[in-house]
């Protein structure tokens, strides 16, 4: 029978390209898996992180082989981003792609007996043929999901096909049989006519409810399960299917999968439909890292993340922007989430045919390895890919990936995440089954109030397209507070106001098939330096260490979780000045009473958001909100002057900077049509072109900083993602956030500079 041996303990590691060792190195660091060498520098705010080739080594004894011989595989659950595996000094496999499982048959490389030297060279340096190439997150390097040794008989369920399990189960509801039909298929290596595959279907109590036997060479069969229970968000009922490879009276190998019976679809007017019931999908996106762990997470880490999301009341998770751990997909199956799973075809399109083949390979691995998970309903083909511009080849490659997804899995829908500036008409539409947009109106551009009208306009113009919102959000740093929150002040209060508005917008539009907050948790992005917190994207509803749920977390809990709740906002805005102060309360109950130091400050009826204006007493105040039997209490201090730390200095500097920018423009007519004289720089040039001139680069760098708060510098930060963008495109995303004439003034400056 199959024997899976965990190899996560006792590795030697070196954070440099030390070369292939001939023996287990004594001078290398001792580590256990999961492990990444970017756990700290991938998010510590120093502006860069180590990207290169590093080495892992350990020894393992040759497994005892079953009678008649067998095979030995090394299984790498993920290795960022490229990896080469060696056994006893010889290469066993090379793999490109940092997020999927891959295996190597090392039987012929192992010693007949005794120990073997296993070495893995991981490399997270940039490679033109491997996605992701440039994106707004850290590309962690390392063996961050663990390694197994798998020993199997010569005849075994397949281990060589894109890291798959060798078993595929397709449960389909069946009216005629009063339950479900389970389509079962497995693939067997080295089996002759003496081998059969025995299938068993078990319910959640492990009672066998169906079975079948097939020849190993043709092991496809359909079985009926009368009265089968549906898998749903509120009742994620799982069946277990086992496939046993049998030779006469002996079991040779066995694999299994937990599966669910469900049917789903999307309708442009009704949104997502699960088991015949319209079910608007409202949830979050998730990255796979934690504070100073990077992406080297344990099973407990993954499961705890899923539980925090379940507490929120979300019913969907977009797992961005790559294949996630089997541990997390399992948790989604068990807890009842609808999952959008995707490949890291993101931000910048590479015309290199090898890069496209890498997308194809990663799509195959994603689908083949994860086909059996009932939580997954959508395969994502790309994210914000038009940041780097559009081309016929890019559109063609999307059609290829979409067709491939349907060929590998005709049971699920495909989807795409458009960057906000993607034209509402054009060749990028109607490629995938459903579509979504990443919109940040009210943060990177425009106003919060732009969200609803934009969605309504698209829906009216394209009533045949199922539309979703794949990303939306804004930064919220729990240090910053104030009584007049505003965009780009990075305060917890503005983030809460933003999500108050968005939760209502989405709740009023059930035809939006899905929405995903960006992001559930703050996550590592070594290139970022915003809001006084470097190395992070701070748009999470929860901090990167999972210790603090921001106020914005609770507005969604009020909307999405039916369990009665009440939450007083502003507990970290603990010292307040002024004659009065505003107290905001979130609750899913119809009435809330506020008490200050035990005295009622009034009752309000409302829907989710309750706002009280009260006068605090000098010194400390006990502020309590009551909703029925529920109560939430915070402590506030009335002070003469609020702490300076509550205000981000650059927020004020930025406002003054825009004013000073216009002073430099002088008497230019900003109402006149923009001109683009030949031989001069302009806002239509790419960043890469503009930075060929020191003068033009300095001008556009200042403008972009003022407009978007991003630092633009060749070779640093997110340059790879931004270099192909134009100022015209970037300012277009900023929209109504910019003062009138800002883009015109930038162009007026640039056209004064002659191209070299």
C-alpha positions in Angstrom: 0.0 0.0 0.0 0.9 3.6 -0.4 3.1 5.1 2.3 3.4 8.9 2.7 6.3 10.0 4.8 6.5 13.6 6.0 9.9 15.1 5.4 9.3 18.5 7.0 11.8 18.2 9.9 15.6 18.4 10.0 16.6 20.4 6.8 19.8 22.3 6.3 19.4 25.7 4.5 21.6 28.4 3.1 20.4 31.8 1.9 22.8 32.1 -1.0 23.6 30.3 -4.2 26.1 27.9 -2.6 25.8 25.3 -5.3 24.9 21.6 -5.1 26.5 19.9 -2.1 28.1 16.5 -2.3 27.1 15.6 1.3 24.7 17.1 4.0 26.3 20.4 4.8 27.3 20.9 8.4 27.6 24.7 8.3 24.2 25.5 6.9 21.3 26.7 9.1 19.0 24.1 10.6 15.3 24.7 9.6 12.0 22.8 9.6 9.4 23.2 6.9 7.3 25.1 6.0 10.0 27.8 5.5 10.6 30.9 3.5 13.7 33.1 3.5 11.6 36.2 3.1 9.5 35.9 6.3 11.0 39.2 7.5 12.4 41.1 4.6 9.3 40.4 2.5 7.3 42.8 4.7 9.6 44.7 7.0 9.4 48.0 5.1 13.0 48.3 4.0 12.0 48.5 0.4 13.4 45.3 -1.0 13.8 41.6 -0.3 16.2 38.9 -1.2 15.4 37.4 -4.5 17.7 34.7 -5.7 18.6 31.0 -5.5 18.8 29.4 -2.1 19.4 25.7 -1.1 17.8 23.1 1.1 19.2 19.7 1.9 18.4 16.7 4.1 18.8 13.0 4.1 16.2 10.2 4.0 16.5 6.4 4.1 15.3 4.5 1.1 11.8 3.2 1.9 11.3 -0.5 2.1 9.8 -1.6 -1.2 6.7 -3.8 -1.3 6.9 -7.3 -2.8 7.3 -7.1 -6.5 9.1 -3.7 -6.4 7.7 -0.2 -6.3 8.4 3.4 -6.9 9.5 6.3 -4.7 8.4 9.9 -5.3 9.4 13.2 -3.8 6.4 15.4 -3.5 6.9 19.2 -3.2 3.7 20.9 -2.1 5.0 24.3 -3.4 8.3 25.9 -4.0 8.7 29.6 -4.7 9.1 30.4 -7.6 11.3 27.9 -9.5 12.8 24.8 -8.1 15.2 22.0 -9.1 15.2 18.7 -7.1 18.3 16.6 -6.8 18.8 13.1 -5.2 22.3 11.9 -4.6 23.8 14.6 -6.8 21.5 14.0 -9.8 18.7 16.2 -11.1 15.3 14.6 -10.6 13.0 17.4 -11.8 12.9 21.1 -12.6 9.6 23.0 -12.0 8.4 26.5 -12.8 5.6 28.1 -10.8 5.6 28.9 -7.1 2.2 27.8 -6.0 1.4 24.2 -7.1 2.3 20.7 -6.1 4.8 18.8 -8.2 6.5 15.4 -7.9 9.5 13.5 -9.1 10.0 9.8 -9.5 13.3 9.3 -7.7 13.3 5.5 -7.6 16.3 5.0 -9.8 18.3 7.8 -8.0 17.9 6.2 -4.6 20.6 4.0 -3.0 19.6 0.3 -2.7 19.7 0.8 1.1 20.8 3.4 3.6 20.5 7.2 3.4 20.0 9.4 0.4 20.8 13.1 0.0 17.8 15.2 -1.1 18.6 18.7 -2.2 16.2 21.4 -3.5 17.4 24.6 -5.1 14.6 27.2 -4.9 14.8 30.5 -6.8 12.4 33.4 -6.5 14.4 35.7 -8.9 12.6 37.2 -11.8 12.3 35.0 -14.9 10.6 36.0 -18.1 8.9 32.7 -18.6 7.3 32.4 -15.1 4.3 34.2 -13.8 3.8 36.3 -11.7 6.3 38.7 -13.0 5.3 42.0 -11.4 2.5 42.5 -8.9 1.5 44.2 -5.7 2.6 41.5 -3.3 5.8 39.8 -2.2 7.0 36.8 -4.2 8.3 34.7 -1.3 11.0 32.1 -1.9 11.3 28.7 -0.2 9.8 25.4 0.6 6.9 27.0 2.2 4.3 24.2 2.2 6.3 21.1 3.0 7.7 18.0 1.3 6.6 14.4 1.3 8.1 11.1 0.3 5.6 8.8 -1.3 6.3 5.1 -1.7 3.9 3.1 -3.9 3.9 -0.4 -5.5 4.7 -0.6 -9.2 1.0 -0.6 -9.9 -0.5 2.5 -8.4 -2.8 5.5 -8.9 -1.2 8.0 -11.1 1.3 10.4 -9.5 2.8 11.9 -12.7 0.0 14.0 -14.2 0.4 17.7 -13.2 0.5 16.8 -9.5 -3.0 15.5 -9.5 -4.5 12.9 -7.1 -5.2 10.3 -9.8 -8.9 10.4 -8.9 -11.7 12.6 -10.2 -15.2 12.7 -8.8 -18.1 14.7 -10.3 -21.2 14.6 -8.2 -24.3 15.8 -10.1 -27.8 16.2 -8.6 -30.2 13.8 -10.3 -34.0 14.3 -10.3 -34.7 10.9 -11.8 -32.8 9.0 -9.1 -34.0 11.2 -6.3 -30.5 12.1 -5.2 -27.2 12.4 -7.1 -25.1 10.6 -9.6 -21.4 10.4 -8.9 -19.2 10.2 -12.0 -16.0 8.4 -10.8 -12.8 8.2 -12.8 -9.3 7.2 -11.8 -6.0 6.6 -13.6 -3.7 3.6 -12.8 -0.1 3.2 -13.7 1.4 -0.3 -14.5 -1.7 -2.3 -14.0 -2.5 -5.5 -16.0 -5.7 -7.4 -16.4 -5.4 -8.8 -12.8 -6.1 -5.4 -11.3 -9.5 -3.8 -10.5 -10.5 -0.5 -9.0 -13.1 -0.7 -6.2 -15.0 2.5 -5.5 -16.9 3.3 -2.3 -19.0 6.4 -1.5 -19.4 7.2 2.2 -21.7 9.7 3.8 -20.5 12.1 6.6 -20.9 9.3 9.2 -18.8 7.0 7.0 -21.7 4.7 6.1 -21.2 3.3 2.6 -24.0 4.5 0.3 -22.7 3.4 -3.1 -20.0 1.3 -4.6 -18.7 0.0 -7.9 -15.9 -2.2 -9.3 -14.1 -1.5 -12.6 -11.1 -3.0 -14.5 -8.1 -0.8 -13.7 -7.5 -0.2 -17.4 -11.0 1.4 -17.8 -11.9 2.7 -14.4 -14.6 5.1 -15.3 -18.1 4.5 -13.8 -21.2 6.4 -12.6 -23.0 5.4 -9.4 -26.3 6.6 -7.9 -26.7 7.9 -4.4 -30.5 8.1 -3.7 -31.5 10.9 -1.3 -28.1 12.5 -1.5 -27.8 15.6 0.7 -26.7 18.8 -1.0 -23.5 20.7 -0.2 -24.4 24.4 0.5 -23.0 27.4 2.3 -25.1 26.8 5.4 -24.8 23.1 5.3 -21.5 22.1 3.7 -22.2 18.3 3.7 -19.3 16.2 2.4 -19.2 12.7 1.0 -15.9 10.7 1.0 -15.1 8.7 -2.1 -12.3 6.1 -1.9 -10.7 4.3 -4.8 -8.8 1.1 -4.0 -6.5 -0.6 -6.4 -7.1 -4.4 -5.9 -5.2 -7.4 -7.3 -7.2 -10.5 -6.4 -7.3 -10.5 -2.6 -4.7 -7.8 -2.0 -5.1 -4.0 -1.9 -2.2 -2.3 -3.6 -3.0 1.4 -3.4 -5.7 3.7 -2.3 -6.7 7.3 -2.8 -9.7 9.3 -1.6 -11.4 12.7 -1.9 -14.0 14.6 0.0 -16.7 15.9 -2.4 -20.0 17.7 -2.3 -23.2 17.5 -4.3 -24.3 21.0 -5.6 -25.4 22.8 -8.7 -24.8 26.4 -9.5 -25.1 29.0 -12.2 -25.0 32.8 -12.8 -27.7 35.0 -14.2 -27.1 38.6 -15.3 -30.3 39.7 -13.5 -30.4 37.3 -10.6 -26.7 36.9 -9.8 -25.3 33.7 -8.4 -27.7 30.8 -8.0 -26.8 27.8 -5.7 -29.0 24.7 -5.7 -31.8 26.7 -7.3 -31.7 29.6 -4.8 -30.5 33.1 -5.8 -27.5 33.6 -3.5 -25.6 36.9 -3.9 -21.9 36.1 -3.2 -20.5 38.7 -0.7 -17.0 38.1 0.7 -13.3 38.8 0.7 -10.1 38.2 -1.1 -7.2 36.5 0.7 -3.4 36.4 0.4 -1.5 33.6 2.1 0.9 35.3 4.4 1.2 36.3 8.0 3.4 38.7 10.1 7.0 37.5 9.9 6.0 34.1 8.8 5.6 35.1 5.2 3.7 32.4 3.3 5.1 29.6 5.5 1.8 28.8 7.1 0.7 25.7 9.1 -2.6 23.9 8.8 -3.7 25.7 12.0 -2.9 29.1 10.3 -4.9 28.3 7.3 -7.9 27.0 9.2 -7.9 29.9 11.6 -7.9 32.3 8.7 -11.0 30.5 7.3 -12.7 30.7 10.7 -12.1 34.5 11.0 -13.7 34.9 7.5 -16.6 32.6 8.5 -17.2 34.8 11.6 -17.5 37.8 9.4 -20.4 36.1 7.7 -18.8 36.1 4.2 -20.0 33.3 1.9 -17.3 33.6 -0.8 -13.5 34.0 -0.9 -11.4 35.0 -3.9 -8.0 33.2 -3.4 -5.7 35.7 -5.0 -3.5 35.7 -7.0 -2.3 32.1 -7.4 -3.1 28.5 -6.3 -3.4 28.3 -2.5 -2.7 25.5 -0.1 -4.8 22.3 -0.1 -5.3 23.0 3.6 -7.2 26.1 2.8 -9.3 24.6 0.0 -10.2 21.8 2.5 -11.2 24.4 5.1 -13.4 26.1 2.5 -15.1 22.8 1.7 -15.7 22.1 5.3 -16.9 25.6 6.3 -19.1 26.4 3.3 -17.4 29.0 1.1 -17.8 29.6 -2.6 -14.3 29.9 -3.9 -12.8 31.8 -6.9 -9.4 30.1 -7.6 -7.0 31.6 -10.1 -3.6 31.5 -11.7 -1.0 34.3 -11.3 -1.5 35.8 -14.8 -1.4 39.3 -13.5 -0.7 42.9 -14.3 1.8 42.7 -17.1 1.5 40.6 -20.2 4.7 39.0 -21.5 4.8 38.2 -25.2 7.4 35.5 -24.7 5.7 32.2 -25.9 7.3 30.5 -22.9 5.4 32.8 -20.5 2.1 31.8 -22.1 3.1 28.1 -21.8 3.7 28.7 -18.1 0.2 30.1 -17.8 -1.1 27.0 -19.5 0.9 24.8 -17.2 -0.3 26.6 -14.1 -3.9 26.4 -15.2 -3.6 22.7 -15.8 -2.0 22.2 -12.3 -4.7 24.4 -10.7 -7.6 22.5 -12.1 -6.2 19.0 -12.1 -5.0 19.3 -8.5 -8.2 20.9 -7.2 -11.0 19.4 -9.3 -12.6 17.5 -6.4 -13.1 20.5 -4.1 -16.8 21.4 -3.9 -16.1 24.9 -2.7 -14.4 25.9 -5.9 -17.0 27.1 -8.5 -14.9 29.6 -10.6 -11.6 29.4 -12.3 -9.9 32.8 -12.8 -7.9 33.4 -15.9 -6.2 36.7 -15.2 -6.1 39.8 -13.0 -5.7 43.4 -14.1 -3.8 42.3 -17.1 -4.4 45.5 -19.1 -2.1 47.4 -16.8 0.6 46.6 -19.3 -1.6 47.5 -22.3 -3.6 45.4 -24.8 -2.7 43.4 -27.9 -4.2 40.9 -30.2 -1.9 38.2 -28.7 -3.1 39.0 -25.2 -6.7 38.6 -26.2 -5.9 35.4 -28.1 -4.1 33.9 -25.0 -7.1 34.6 -22.9 -9.3 32.7 -25.3 -6.8 29.8 -25.1 -6.8 29.8 -21.3 -10.6 30.0 -21.1 -11.0 27.1 -23.6 -8.5 25.1 -21.7 -10.3 25.6 -18.4 -13.6 24.4 -20.0 -11.8 21.4 -21.6 -10.3 20.3 -18.3 -13.5 21.1 -16.3 -16.8 21.6 -18.1 -18.6 21.7 -14.7 -17.4 25.1 -13.5 -17.5 28.7 -14.7 -14.6 30.9 -15.8 -14.1 34.4 -14.7 -11.7 37.4 -15.0 -10.8 40.4 -12.9 -10.6 43.5 -15.0 -8.5 46.5 -14.0 -10.6 49.6 -13.4 -9.6 51.3 -16.6 -10.6 48.4 -18.9 -13.0 49.8 -21.5 -16.5 48.8 -20.9 -16.7 47.7 -24.6 -13.9 45.8 -26.3 -12.3 42.4 -26.9 -11.7 41.6 -23.3 -15.4 41.1 -22.6 -17.4 37.9 -23.1 -14.3 35.7 -23.1 -15.1 34.2 -19.7 -18.4 33.0 -18.5 -18.7 35.8 -15.9 -16.7 39.0 -15.3 -15.7 41.3 -12.5 -14.0 44.7 -12.2 -11.4 45.8 -9.6 -12.7 49.3 -8.7 -11.1 51.7 -6.1 -13.4 54.7 -6.5 -12.9 56.7 -3.4 -9.3 55.6 -2.9 -7.1 55.6 -6.0 -9.5 57.7 -7.9 -12.9 59.2 -8.1 -15.3 59.4 -5.1 -17.0 56.7 -3.0 -20.3 57.8 -4.5 -19.0 56.8 -8.0 -19.3 53.1 -7.3 -23.1 52.6 -7.5 -23.7 54.7 -10.7 -20.8 53.0 -12.5 -22.2 49.6 -11.7 -25.7 50.6 -12.8 -24.4 52.1 -16.0 -22.5 49.0 -17.0 -25.4 46.8 -16.1 -27.8 48.8 -18.2 -25.4 48.8 -21.2 -24.5 45.1 -20.9 -27.6 43.4 -19.5 -26.3 40.0 -20.8 -23.0 40.1 -18.8 -22.9 38.7 -15.3 -21.0 41.5 -13.5 -19.1 41.3 -10.2 -16.7 43.4 -8.2 -13.5 41.4 -7.7 -11.6 44.0 -5.7 -12.5 47.2 -3.8 -11.1 48.7 -0.7 -8.9 51.3 0.9 -6.0 51.5 3.4 -6.8 51.5 7.1 -4.0 52.0 9.6 -5.2 51.7 13.2 -2.8 54.5 14.4 -4.6 57.2 12.5 -7.8 58.8 13.6 -9.8 62.0 13.4 -13.2 63.6 13.5 -13.2 64.5 9.8 -11.9 61.4 7.9 -11.0 61.9 4.3 -9.6 59.9 1.4 -5.9 59.2 1.6 -5.6 60.1 5.3 -5.1 56.3 6.0 -7.3 56.5 9.0 -9.3 53.7 10.5 -12.4 56.0 10.4 -12.2 56.7 6.6 -11.8 53.0 5.9 -14.9 52.3 7.9 -16.9 55.0 6.1 -15.7 53.7 2.8 -16.9 50.2 3.6 -20.2 51.4 5.1 -21.0 52.9 1.7 -19.8 49.8 -0.2 -21.7 47.3 1.9 -24.9 49.3 1.2 -24.1 49.6 -2.5 -23.7 45.9 -2.9 -26.6 45.0 -0.7 -28.9 47.0 -2.9 -27.7 45.2 -6.1 -28.3 41.5 -5.7 -27.6 41.1 -9.5 -23.9 41.6 -8.8 -22.9 37.9 -8.9 -20.0 38.4 -6.4 -18.1 41.0 -4.5 -14.7 40.6 -2.8 -13.2 43.1 -0.4 -9.6 43.8 -1.0 -8.4 42.4 1.4 -9.4 40.3 4.3 -6.0 40.6 5.9 -3.2 43.1 5.5 -0.4 41.4 3.5 3.2 41.7 2.6 4.3 43.9 -0.3 8.0 44.8 0.1 7.8 47.5 -2.6 5.1 49.5 -0.9 5.7 52.5 1.4 2.4 54.2 2.2 0.8 55.7 5.2 3.9 55.4 7.3 3.8 51.6 7.2 6.3 50.2 4.7 6.4 46.7 3.2 2.6 46.1 3.6 -0.7 46.6 1.8 -2.9 47.8 4.6 -6.3 47.4 3.0 -7.1 44.4 5.2 -10.2 44.3 7.4 -7.8 42.5 9.9 -4.2 43.3 10.6 -1.5 41.1 9.2 -0.8 39.5 12.6 -4.6 38.6 12.9 -4.6 40.4 16.3 -6.9 43.3 15.5 -10.2 43.4 13.6 -10.5 47.0 12.3 -13.9 48.8 12.6 -14.5 48.0 8.9 -14.6 44.3 9.7 -17.7 44.9 11.8 -19.8 46.7 9.2 -19.7 43.5 7.1 -20.4 41.4 10.1 -23.5 43.5 10.6 -24.6 42.9 7.0 -23.5 39.3 6.5 -23.6 37.5 9.8 -27.2 36.7 11.0 -26.0 36.1 14.6 -27.0 39.2 16.7 -24.2 41.6 17.1 -23.4 45.2 18.2 -20.0 47.0 17.9 -18.9 50.5 19.0 -16.5 52.0 16.5 -13.5 54.2 17.4 -12.0 52.4 20.4 -8.5 53.1 19.1 -9.5 56.8 18.7 -9.2 56.8 22.4 -8.3 60.4 23.2 -10.7 63.0 21.8 -10.9 66.8 21.9 -13.9 69.1 21.2 -17.2 69.9 22.8 -18.9 66.9 21.1 -17.8 63.8 19.4 -19.4 61.3 17.1 -20.0 57.7 18.2 -20.7 55.2 15.4 -22.3 51.9 16.2 -22.7 48.9 13.9 -25.4 46.3 14.6 -27.7 44.0 12.8 -30.5 44.7 15.4 -33.2 47.3 14.7 -32.6 49.5 17.7 -29.5 50.6 19.6 -29.2 52.6 22.8 -26.0 54.5 23.7 -24.9 55.1 27.3 -22.2 57.5 28.5 -21.0 56.7 32.0 -24.2 54.7 32.6 -26.5 57.5 31.4 -28.6 57.1 28.3 -27.6 59.3 25.4 -30.6 58.2 23.4 -32.0 55.4 21.4 -32.1 55.0 17.6 -33.8 52.7 15.2 -31.9 52.1 11.9 -30.3 49.7 9.6 -26.7 48.5 10.3 -25.2 52.0 11.1 -26.2 54.1 14.1 -24.6 57.6 14.6 -24.8 59.5 17.9 -23.3 62.9 18.7 -22.5 63.2 22.3 -20.6 65.4 24.8 -17.9 63.6 26.8 -17.1 64.5 30.4 -13.6 65.6 31.3 -11.3 62.6 31.8 -12.3 59.0 31.1 -15.7 58.0 29.8 -17.3 54.6 29.6 -19.2 54.4 26.3 -21.6 51.5 25.9 -24.0 50.4 23.2 -26.9 48.2 23.9 -29.0 46.2 21.4 -31.5 44.0 23.2 -29.4 41.8 25.5 -26.2 42.6 23.6 -23.7 45.2 24.8 -20.4 46.5 23.6 -18.3 48.9 25.8 -15.3 51.1 25.1 -13.4 53.7 27.1 -12.7 57.2 25.7 -10.7 60.1 27.3 -11.7 63.7 26.7 -8.5 65.8 26.2 -7.6 69.3 25.3 -5.6 68.3 22.2 -5.6 65.0 20.4 -2.2 63.2 20.0 -0.2 64.3 16.9 0.3 60.6 16.1 -3.3 60.4 15.0 -2.6 62.4 11.9 -0.3 61.2 9.1 2.0 64.1 8.2 2.2 63.3 4.5 -1.6 63.7 4.2 -1.2 67.4 4.9 2.0 67.6 2.8 0.2 66.0 -0.2 -2.6 68.6 -0.1 -0.1 71.4 0.1 2.0 69.8 -2.6 -0.9 69.9 -5.1 -1.4 73.6 -4.4 2.3 74.3 -4.9 2.3 72.2 -8.1 -0.2 74.7 -9.7 1.9 77.6 -8.6 4.7 76.3 -10.7 2.4 76.0 -13.7 2.0 79.7 -13.9 -0.2 81.3 -16.5 -0.8 78.3 -18.7 -4.3 78.0 -20.2 -5.4 74.7 -18.7 -8.8 74.9 -20.5 -7.1 74.7 -23.9 -7.0 71.3 -25.7 -3.9 69.4 -24.8 -1.1 69.3 -27.5 1.3 66.5 -28.3 4.1 68.0 -30.4 6.4 65.6 -32.2 9.7 65.1 -30.5 8.5 66.2 -27.1 7.4 64.1 -24.1 3.8 64.0 -23.1 1.3 62.2 -20.9 0.8 59.7 -23.6 4.3 58.3 -23.2 5.0 55.3 -21.1 6.8 55.6 -17.7 9.7 53.7 -19.2 10.0 56.3 -22.0 9.6 59.2 -19.7 12.4 58.0 -17.4 14.9 57.9 -20.3 15.0 61.7 -19.5 16.2 62.7 -16.1 14.1 65.9 -16.3 10.9 64.3 -17.6 11.3 61.5 -15.0 11.6 64.0 -12.2 8.4 65.8 -13.3 6.3 62.7 -13.7 7.6 61.2 -10.5 6.4 64.2 -8.5 3.1 64.2 -10.3 2.4 60.6 -9.7 3.3 60.9 -6.1 0.9 63.8 -5.7 -1.9 62.0 -7.6 -1.7 58.5 -6.4 0.8 58.5 -3.5 3.0 56.0 -5.3 6.7 56.3 -5.6 7.9 55.7 -9.1 11.5 54.9 -9.7 13.1 52.6 -12.3 14.2 49.3 -10.9 12.5 49.8 -7.6 9.2 49.3 -6.0 6.5 48.2 -8.5 8.4 49.5 -11.5 7.9 46.3 -13.4 4.1 46.7 -13.1 4.1 50.5 -13.7 6.7 51.0 -16.4 4.3 50.3 -19.3 1.6 52.6 -17.9 1.1 56.2 -19.1 0.4 59.2 -16.9 -2.8 59.7 -18.9 -3.9 56.2 -18.0 -2.9 56.6 -14.3 -4.5 59.9 -13.9 -7.6 58.5 -15.6 -7.8 56.0 -12.8 -7.5 58.8 -10.3 -10.5 60.6 -11.9 -12.4 63.0 -9.7 -9.8 62.8 -6.9 -7.5 65.2 -8.9 -8.0 68.9 -9.1 -9.3 70.2 -12.5 -6.4 70.8 -14.8 -3.9 68.5 -13.1 -3.4 66.2 -16.1 -3.3 69.2 -18.5 -0.7 70.9 -16.3 1.5 67.8 -16.3 1.3 67.6 -20.1 2.1 71.3 -20.4 5.3 70.6 -18.4 6.3 67.5 -20.3 5.9 69.0 -23.8 8.5 71.6 -22.9 11.1 68.8 -22.7 12.7 67.6 -25.9 13.1 63.9 -26.4 16.7 62.8 -26.7 
